[in-house]
Amino acid sequence: MKSKKQKKLKLLKGEKFMYVLLVFLIISIPTVNVFSKALLSETNIKAEKLKSKIEKQENANESLEMQINELVSMENIQKIADAYGLSYISDNIVKVDE
């Protein structure tokens, strides 16, 4: 019997590079995808926290504005004027707005 010599398959340099690149892409694409989604999620959480802070500040501003309107009311001014024995002159009262 004759023994057959088997030829070893040699890969070219370019083929080796392509295989390495393919393996790298197969590993890196899902990793980058998960990382970017985690970053997006973190950014969304920060945005929601900022929205919550803005809403709380708007509520506080609204409350302060109501207090200002209450303090500027004619009844309150008249009470304070009477308590200190002052006379009421409507031209002297100024409400400061932005």
N, CA, C and O atoms as a MOPAC input file, in Angstrom:
PM7 MOZYME 1SCF
protein

 N      0.81500 1    -1.17700 1     0.00000 1
 C      0.00000 1     0.00000 1     0.00000 1
 C      0.85500 1     1.23600 1     0.00000 1
 O      1.95900 1     1.31200 1     0.54000 1
 N      0.26500 1     2.16500 1    -0.63400 1
 C      0.93600 1     3.45500 1    -0.68200 1
 C      0.39200 1     4.34200 1     0.43200 1
 O     -0.81300 1     4.39300 1     0.67600 1
 N      1.26700 1     5.00900 1     1.07200 1
 C      0.81000 1     5.96200 1     2.09100 1
 C      0.63100 1     7.32000 1     1.43300 1
 O      1.48800 1     7.81700 1     0.70200 1
 N     -0.47900 1     7.86600 1     1.71800 1
 C     -0.77400 1     9.18200 1     1.12200 1
 C     -0.22500 1    10.26000 1     2.02900 1
 O     -0.39700 1    10.23700 1     3.24700 1
 N      0.41600 1    11.16800 1     1.41600 1
 C      0.90700 1    12.31800 1     2.17300 1
 C     -0.20200 1    13.36800 1     2.21100 1
 O     -0.71700 1    13.79600 1     1.17800 1
 N     -0.54300 1    13.75800 1     3.40200 1
 C     -1.56400 1    14.79500 1     3.52200 1
 C     -0.88700 1    16.14800 1     3.51600 1
 O      0.11700 1    16.38100 1     4.18900 1
 N     -1.46700 1    17.01300 1     2.74200 1
 C     -0.92300 1    18.37400 1     2.68700 1
 C     -1.53600 1    19.19300 1     3.81500 1
 O     -2.74000 1    19.14600 1     4.06400 1
 N     -0.68500 1    19.93000 1     4.47400 1
 C     -1.17800 1    20.83500 1     5.51400 1
 C     -1.65900 1    22.10000 1     4.82800 1
 O     -1.02800 1    22.62100 1     3.90800 1
 N     -2.77100 1    22.56200 1     5.29700 1
 C     -3.31100 1    23.78100 1     4.72900 1
 C     -2.61300 1    24.96100 1     5.38700 1
 O     -2.69800 1    25.14100 1     6.60200 1
 N     -1.94200 1    25.74300 1     4.60600 1
 C     -1.27800 1    26.92500 1     5.14000 1
 C     -2.14400 1    28.13400 1     4.88800 1
 O     -2.68900 1    28.32800 1     3.80100 1
 N     -2.25500 1    28.93500 1     5.91600 1
 C     -3.01200 1    30.17000 1     5.78100 1
 C     -2.07200 1    31.29200 1     5.40600 1
 O     -0.95000 1    31.38400 1     5.90300 1
 N     -2.53800 1    32.11800 1     4.54500 1
 C     -1.75200 1    33.28100 1     4.15700 1
 C     -1.82700 1    34.33300 1     5.25500 1
 O     -2.70100 1    34.28500 1     6.12000 1
 N     -0.90000 1    35.28100 1     5.20700 1
 C     -0.89700 1    36.33800 1     6.22800 1
 C     -2.20700 1    37.11600 1     6.20800 1
 O     -2.75500 1    37.45200 1     7.25800 1
 N     -2.69100 1    37.39200 1     5.03600 1
 C     -3.94200 1    38.13900 1     4.91500 1
 C     -5.11400 1    37.37300 1     5.49100 1
 O     -5.99800 1    37.95700 1     6.11800 1
 N     -5.12500 1    36.05700 1     5.27900 1
 C     -6.20500 1    35.24800 1     5.81900 1
 C     -6.15700 1    35.20000 1     7.34200 1
 O     -7.19100 1    35.27000 1     8.00600 1
 N     -4.94900 1    35.08200 1     7.89000 1
 C     -4.80600 1    35.09300 1     9.34800 1
 C     -5.33600 1    36.39900 1     9.92000 1
 O     -6.05500 1    36.40100 1    10.91900 1
 N     -4.98300 1    37.49700 1     9.28900 1
 C     -5.44800 1    38.81700 1     9.74200 1
 C     -6.97100 1    38.89900 1     9.68600 1
 O     -7.61200 1    39.41300 1    10.60300 1
 N     -7.54200 1    38.37900 1     8.58800 1
 C     -8.99800 1    38.43200 1     8.44800 1
 C     -9.68600 1    37.59600 1     9.52200 1
 O    -10.71300 1    38.01600 1    10.05600 1
 N     -9.15300 1    36.43800 1     9.84600 1
 C     -9.74900 1    35.60000 1    10.88800 1
 C     -9.64700 1    36.27500 1    12.26300 1
 O    -10.60000 1    36.25300 1    13.04100 1
 N     -8.51800 1    36.85600 1    12.54500 1
 C     -8.33900 1    37.55300 1    13.81900 1
 C     -9.29600 1    38.73600 1    13.90400 1
 O     -9.90900 1    38.98000 1    14.94300 1
 N     -9.41700 1    39.46600 1    12.79900 1
 C    -10.33100 1    40.61400 1    12.76300 1
 C    -11.77000 1    40.15900 1    12.95000 1
 O    -12.53800 1    40.81000 1    13.65800 1
 N    -12.14000 1    39.05400 1    12.32900 1
 C    -13.50200 1    38.53000 1    12.45900 1
 C    -13.80100 1    38.12800 1    13.90300 1
 O    -14.87300 1    38.43900 1    14.42200 1
 N    -12.87500 1    37.44900 1    14.54400 1
 C    -13.05900 1    37.05400 1    15.94600 1
 C    -13.15800 1    38.28600 1    16.83500 1
 O    -13.99100 1    38.34400 1    17.73900 1
 N    -12.30900 1    39.26300 1    16.57500 1
 C    -12.34900 1    40.51000 1    17.34700 1
 C    -13.69300 1    41.20300 1    17.20200 1
 O    -14.25300 1    41.67400 1    18.19200 1
 N    -14.21700 1    41.27200 1    15.99100 1
 C    -15.50900 1    41.92700 1    15.76600 1
 C    -16.64500 1    41.15100 1    16.41900 1
 O    -17.56400 1    41.74400 1    16.98400 1
 N    -16.58200 1    39.83300 1    16.34100 1
 C    -17.63100 1    39.01200 1    16.95700 1
 C    -17.66800 1    39.23000 1    18.46300 1
 O    -18.74100 1    39.19000 1    19.06600 1
 N    -16.53000 1    39.45600 1    19.06900 1
 C    -16.47800 1    39.68600 1    20.51900 1
 C    -16.79200 1    41.13500 1    20.86700 1
 O    -17.51400 1    41.39400 1    21.82900 1
 N    -16.26300 1    42.07600 1    20.10400 1
 C    -16.36100 1    43.48300 1    20.48500 1
 C    -17.72100 1    44.11700 1    20.19200 1
 O    -18.15300 1    44.97900 1    20.95700 1
 N    -18.40400 1    43.73200 1    19.13300 1
 C    -19.68100 1    44.37900 1    18.79100 1
 C    -20.72300 1    44.18600 1    19.89600 1
 O    -21.32600 1    45.17800 1    20.30400 1
 N    -20.97400 1    42.98800 1    20.40100 1
 C    -21.93900 1    42.86500 1    21.51000 1
 C    -21.48800 1    43.59500 1    22.77400 1
 O    -22.31000 1    44.15200 1    23.50100 1
 N    -20.18900 1    43.58900 1    23.02900 1
 C    -19.67400 1    44.27700 1    24.21900 1
 C    -19.92600 1    45.76700 1    24.12500 1
 O    -20.38400 1    46.38400 1    25.08700 1
 N    -19.63300 1    46.34500 1    22.98400 1
 C    -19.85200 1    47.77900 1    22.78800 1
 C    -21.34600 1    48.09500 1    22.84500 1
 O    -21.73600 1    49.13900 1    23.36800 1
 N    -22.17200 1    47.21700 1    22.32100 1
 C    -23.61400 1    47.42300 1    22.34100 1
 C    -24.13300 1    47.46700 1    23.77900 1
 O    -24.91400 1    48.35200 1    24.12600 1
 N    -23.70900 1    46.52500 1    24.61000 1
 C    -24.13500 1    46.50300 1    26.01900 1
 C    -23.63100 1    47.73600 1    26.74300 1
 O    -24.37000 1    48.34200 1    27.51900 1
 N    -22.38400 1    48.11700 1    26.50200 1
 C    -21.80500 1    49.28700 1    27.15400 1
 C    -22.55600 1    50.56500 1    26.78000 1
 O    -22.82800 1    51.40300 1    27.63900 1
 N    -22.88800 1    50.71200 1    25.50100 1
 C    -23.58900 1    51.92400 1    25.07300 1
 C    -25.00900 1    51.97300 1    25.63900 1
 O    -25.49700 1    53.05000 1    25.98400 1
 N    -25.67200 1    50.82800 1    25.73900 1
 C    -27.01700 1    50.81900 1    26.32800 1
 C    -26.96300 1    51.14800 1    27.82100 1
 O    -27.86200 1    51.80300 1    28.34600 1
 N    -25.92000 1    50.69800 1    28.49600 1
 C    -25.76100 1    51.03400 1    29.91600 1
 C    -25.54100 1    52.53200 1    30.08300 1
 O    -26.10300 1    53.14500 1    30.99100 1
 N    -24.72900 1    53.12300 1    29.21400 1
 C    -24.50600 1    54.57200 1    29.27000 1
 C    -25.80000 1    55.33900 1    29.01200 1
 O    -26.08700 1    56.32900 1    29.68500 1
 N    -26.57300 1    54.88100 1    28.04000 1
 C    -27.84200 1    55.53000 1    27.71600 1
 C    -28.80100 1    55.44500 1    28.90000 1
 O    -29.48600 1    56.41600 1    29.22100 1
 N    -28.84700 1    54.29900 1    29.53900 1
 C    -29.70700 1    54.11900 1    30.70200 1
 C    -29.29800 1    55.04900 1    31.84000 1
 O    -30.14600 1    55.66300 1    32.48700 1
 N    -28.00300 1    55.14600 1    32.07600 1
 C    -27.50300 1    56.03600 1    33.12800 1
 C    -27.85700 1    57.49600 1    32.83400 1
 O    -28.22900 1    58.24500 1    33.73700 1
 N    -27.73800 1    57.88900 1    31.57400 1
 C    -28.08400 1    59.25400 1    31.18000 1
 C    -29.57300 1    59.52400 1    31.36900 1
 O    -29.95800 1    60.60600 1    31.81100 1
 N    -30.40400 1    58.55100 1    31.03800 1
 C    -31.85200 1    58.71200 1    31.23400 1
 C    -32.20400 1    58.84900 1    32.70900 1
 O    -33.08900 1    59.62600 1    33.06700 1
 N    -31.51900 1    58.10300 1    33.56100 1
 C    -31.77300 1    58.20700 1    35.00200 1
 C    -31.40700 1    59.59600 1    35.50700 1
 O    -32.14900 1    60.18700 1    36.29200 1
 N    -30.26300 1    60.12000 1    35.05900 1
 C    -29.86300 1    61.47400 1    35.46100 1
 C    -30.86300 1    62.51400 1    34.97000 1
 O    -31.17600 1    63.46300 1    35.68800 1
 N    -31.36600 1    62.33800 1    33.74400 1
 C    -32.33900 1    63.28200 1    33.19400 1
 C    -33.62900 1    63.26300 1    34.01900 1
 O    -34.20900 1    64.31600 1    34.28300 1
 N    -34.07500 1    62.08500 1    34.42400 1
 C    -35.28400 1    61.99100 1    35.23600 1
 C    -35.09000 1    62.63100 1    36.60900 1
 O    -36.00500 1    63.26600 1    37.13300 1
 N    -33.90700 1    62.46500 1    37.18800 1
 C    -33.62700 1    63.10800 1    38.47500 1
 C    -33.65800 1    64.62700 1    38.32900 1
 O    -34.19000 1    65.32900 1    39.18900 1
 N    -33.08200 1    65.13300 1    37.23000 1
 C    -33.10300 1    66.58300 1    37.00200 1
 C    -34.52900 1    67.08600 1    36.79700 1
 O    -34.88800 1    68.15300 1    37.29600 1
 N    -35.34300 1    66.32400 1    36.06700 1
 C    -36.74300 1    66.72000 1    35.87400 1
 C    -37.46800 1    66.78800 1    37.20300 1
 O    -38.27500 1    67.68700 1    37.43700 1
 N    -37.17600 1    65.82800 1    38.07500 1
 C    -37.80800 1    65.80500 1    39.39400 1
 C    -37.39700 1    67.02800 1    40.21200 1
 O    -38.23000 1    67.64600 1    40.87500 1
 N    -36.11000 1    67.37500 1    40.16300 1
 C    -35.63400 1    68.56200 1    40.88700 1
 C    -36.28100 1    69.82600 1    40.33800 1
 O    -36.67000 1    70.71000 1    41.10200 1
 N    -36.39700 1    69.91400 1    39.02700 1
 C    -37.01300 1    71.09100 1    38.40400 1
 C    -38.46100 1    71.20900 1    38.83300 1
 O    -38.93500 1    72.30300 1    39.13900 1
 N    -39.17000 1    70.07900 1    38.85600 1
 C    -40.57500 1    70.09300 1    39.26300 1
 C    -40.72500 1    70.54400 1    40.71900 1
 O    -41.62300 1    71.32300 1    41.03900 1
 N    -39.84700 1    70.05500 1    41.60000 1
 C    -39.89500 1    70.46800 1    43.00600 1
 C    -39.62400 1    71.96400 1    43.14000 1
 O    -40.28400 1    72.64800 1    43.92200 1
 N    -38.65500 1    72.47200 1    42.37900 1
 C    -38.32700 1    73.89300 1    42.44800 1
 C    -39.47400 1    74.74300 1    41.91700 1
 O    -39.76100 1    75.80800 1    42.46400 1
 N    -40.13600 1    74.27800 1    40.84700 1
 C    -41.28100 1    75.01300 1    40.31500 1
 C    -42.40700 1    75.06900 1    41.33900 1
 O    -43.06600 1    76.09900 1    41.48500 1
 N    -42.62900 1    73.96600 1    42.05000 1
 C    -43.65300 1    73.95000 1    43.09800 1
 C    -43.29100 1    74.91300 1    44.22900 1
 O    -44.15400 1    75.61800 1    44.75200 1
 N    -42.00900 1    74.93700 1    44.60200 1
 C    -41.57400 1    75.85900 1    45.65300 1
 C    -41.74600 1    77.30400 1    45.19900 1
 O    -42.17900 1    78.15200 1    45.97900 1
 N    -41.41200 1    77.58900 1    43.94900 1
 C    -41.57800 1    78.94400 1    43.42000 1
 C    -43.04100 1    79.35800 1    43.40800 1
 O    -43.37700 1    80.49600 1    43.73500 1
 N    -43.90800 1    78.42700 1    43.02900 1
 C    -45.33800 1    78.72400 1    43.00400 1
 C    -45.85000 1    79.01600 1    44.41000 1
 O    -46.65700 1    79.92500 1    44.60600 1
 N    -45.38000 1    78.24600 1    45.38200 1
 C    -45.78300 1    78.45900 1    46.76800 1
 C    -45.31900 1    79.83000 1    47.25600 1
 O    -46.07600 1    80.54900 1    47.90700 1
 N    -44.07500 1    80.19000 1    46.94100 1
 C    -43.56000 1    81.49800 1    47.35100 1
 C    -44.32100 1    82.64000 1    46.67000 1
 O    -44.56000 1    83.68500 1    47.27600 1
 N    -44.69000 1    82.43200 1    45.42900 1
 C    -45.45700 1    83.46100 1    44.72100 1
 C    -46.82600 1    83.66000 1    45.36700 1
 O    -47.32100 1    84.78400 1    45.45400 1
 N    -47.43600 1    82.55500 1    45.82200 1
 C    -48.72700 1    82.66800 1    46.50600 1
 C    -48.56000 1    83.42800 1    47.82600 1
 O    -49.40800 1    84.24300 1    48.18700 1
 N    -47.46600 1    83.15900 1    48.54000 1
 C    -47.21000 1    83.88200 1    49.79200 1
 C    -47.00800 1    85.37000 1    49.52800 1
 O    -47.49000 1    86.20900 1    50.28900 1
 N    -46.30300 1    85.69600 1    48.45900 1
 C    -46.08400 1    87.10800 1    48.11000 1
 C    -47.41800 1    87.77600 1    47.83200 1
 O    -47.67900 1    88.87600 1    48.31900 1
 N    -48.26500 1    87.11400 1    47.04700 1
 C    -49.57500 1    87.69800 1    46.73100 1
 C    -50.41800 1    87.87800 1    47.99000 1
 O    -51.17200 1    88.84300 1    48.11000 1
 N    -50.28300 1    86.94300 1    48.92300 1
 C    -51.02900 1    87.05700 1    50.17600 1
 C    -50.52500 1    88.23700 1    51.00400 1
 O    -51.31700 1    88.97700 1    51.58700 1
 N    -49.20200 1    88.40500 1    51.05200 1
 C    -48.63200 1    89.50300 1    51.83600 1
 C    -48.91400 1    90.87000 1    51.20700 1
 O    -48.97000 1    91.87200 1    51.92000 1
 N    -49.08800 1    90.92500 1    49.91900 1
 C    -49.32400 1    92.19100 1    49.22000 1
 C    -50.81600 1    92.55000 1    49.20900 1
 O    -51.18600 1    93.63500 1    48.76200 1
 N    -51.66500 1    91.65500 1    49.69500 1
 C    -53.10800 1    91.90500 1    49.64200 1
 C    -53.46400 1    93.16400 1    50.45000 1
 O    -52.78600 1    93.53100 1    51.41000 1
 N    -54.53100 1    93.79000 1    50.02700 1
 C    -54.97300 1    95.04400 1    50.66000 1
 C    -55.31600 1    94.84200 1    52.13100 1
 O    -55.03000 1    95.70700 1    52.95900 1
 N    -55.92200 1    93.71400 1    52.45900 1
 C    -56.30400 1    93.45700 1    53.84200 1
 C    -55.07500 1    93.38900 1    54.74600 1
 O    -55.07600 1    93.94000 1    55.84700 1
 N    -54.05500 1    92.72900 1    54.28700 1
 C    -52.82600 1    92.59800 1    55.07200 1
 C    -52.15200 1    93.95500 1    55.23500 1
 O    -51.67300 1    94.28300 1    56.32100 1
 N    -52.11200 1    94.73600 1    54.17800 1
 C    -51.48500 1    96.06800 1    54.24800 1
 C    -52.25400 1    96.95600 1    55.22600 1
 O    -51.66000 1    97.69000 1    56.01600 1
 N    -53.56300 1    96.87900 1    55.16000 1
 C    -54.39600 1    97.70400 1    56.04500 1
 C    -54.18900 1    97.30300 1    57.50700 1
 O    -54.13600 1    98.16800 1    58.38200 1
 N    -54.07100 1    95.98900 1    57.78300 1
 C    -53.82800 1    95.51100 1    59.14100 1
 C    -52.51000 1    96.03600 1    59.68400 1
 O    -52.43800 1    96.52200 1    60.81200 1
 N    -51.46800 1    95.93200 1    58.86800 1
 C    -50.14200 1    96.37700 1    59.29700 1
 C    -50.13800 1    97.88700 1    59.51200 1
 O    -49.55000 1    98.37800 1    60.47500 1
 N    -50.78900 1    98.61700 1    58.62300 1
 C    -50.84000 1   100.07600 1    58.75800 1
 C    -51.57600 1   100.46500 1    60.03800 1
 O    -51.14400 1   101.37000 1    60.75200 1
 N    -52.67700 1    99.79000 1    60.32700 1
 C    -53.42900 1   100.08400 1    61.55100 1
 C    -52.62300 1    99.73000 1    62.79500 1
 O    -52.67600 1   100.44800 1    63.79300 1
 N    -51.87000 1    98.61300 1    62.74100 1
 C    -51.09400 1    98.16900 1    63.90200 1
 C    -50.00800 1    99.18200 1    64.26300 1
 O    -49.70300 1    99.36600 1    65.44200 1
 N    -49.43600 1    99.82500 1    63.28100 1
 C    -48.37600 1   100.79200 1    63.53500 1
 C    -48.87900 1   102.23800 1    63.52200 1
 O    -48.08600 1   103.17400 1    63.62200 1
 N    -50.17400 1   102.41300 1    63.40100 1
 C    -50.75400 1   103.75700 1    63.42600 1
 C    -50.40100 1   104.57200 1    62.18800 1
 O    -50.23900 1   105.79000 1    62.26100 1
 N    -50.28800 1   103.91400 1    61.09100 1
 C    -49.92700 1   104.60400 1    59.84500 1
 C    -51.16800 1   104.82800 1    59.00500 1
 O    -52.18000 1   104.14500 1    59.16600 1
 N    -51.07700 1   105.79600 1    58.10500 1
 C    -52.18900 1   106.02900 1    57.18800 1
 C    -51.87000 1   105.34700 1    55.85700 1
 O    -50.70800 1   105.18400 1    55.48600 1
 N    -52.91800 1   104.95900 1    55.15700 1
 C    -52.77600 1   104.24000 1    53.90300 1
 C    -52.80900 1   105.21600 1    52.73200 1
 O    -53.79400 1   105.92700 1    52.53300 1
 N    -51.72000 1   105.24200 1    51.95800 1
 C    -51.67500 1   106.02700 1    50.72300 1
 C    -51.33500 1   105.04100 1    49.60900 1
 O    -50.23100 1   104.49900 1    49.56900 1
 N    -52.27500 1   104.81500 1    48.71800 1
 C    -52.10400 1   103.76900 1    47.71400 1
 C    -50.97900 1   104.05900 1    46.72500 1
 O    -50.45300 1   103.12900 1    46.11300 1
 N    -50.59800 1   105.32000 1    46.55400 1
 C    -49.53500 1   105.65100 1    45.60300 1
 C    -48.15300 1   105.21200 1    46.11400 1
 O    -47.21900 1   105.05200 1    45.32900 1
 N    -48.03500 1   105.02200 1    47.42800 1
 C    -46.73200 1   104.67100 1    48.00400 1
 C    -46.44500 1   103.16300 1    47.98800 1
 O    -45.31800 1   102.74500 1    48.25300 1
 N    -47.44900 1   102.35500 1    47.68000 1
 C    -47.28600 1   100.89700 1    47.71300 1
 C    -46.81100 1   100.44100 1    46.34200 1
 O    -47.42600 1   100.72900 1    45.31500 1
 N    -45.69100 1    99.71600 1    46.36100 1
 C    -45.11700 1    99.22200 1    45.11000 1
 C    -44.87000 1    97.72700 1    45.24100 1
 O    -44.24000 1    97.27800 1    46.19800 1
 N    -45.36200 1    96.96500 1    44.28800 1
 C    -45.09300 1    95.53400 1    44.24700 1
 C    -43.97100 1    95.31300 1    43.24000 1
 O    -44.05300 1    95.74500 1    42.09000 1
 N    -42.94000 1    94.64400 1    43.68600 1
 C    -41.76800 1    94.43200 1    42.83300 1
 C    -41.93400 1    93.11500 1    42.09900 1
 O    -42.03700 1    92.06100 1    42.72800 1
 N    -41.96000 1    93.16400 1    40.76400 1
 C    -42.02500 1    91.97900 1    39.92300 1
 C    -40.80400 1    91.94100 1    39.02500 1
 O    -40.12700 1    92.94900 1    38.82100 1
 N    -40.54500 1    90.78400 1    38.50600 1
 C    -39.41000 1    90.65500 1    37.58400 1
 C    -39.79500 1    91.14400 1    36.20700 1
 O    -38.97400 1    91.11700 1    35.29000 1

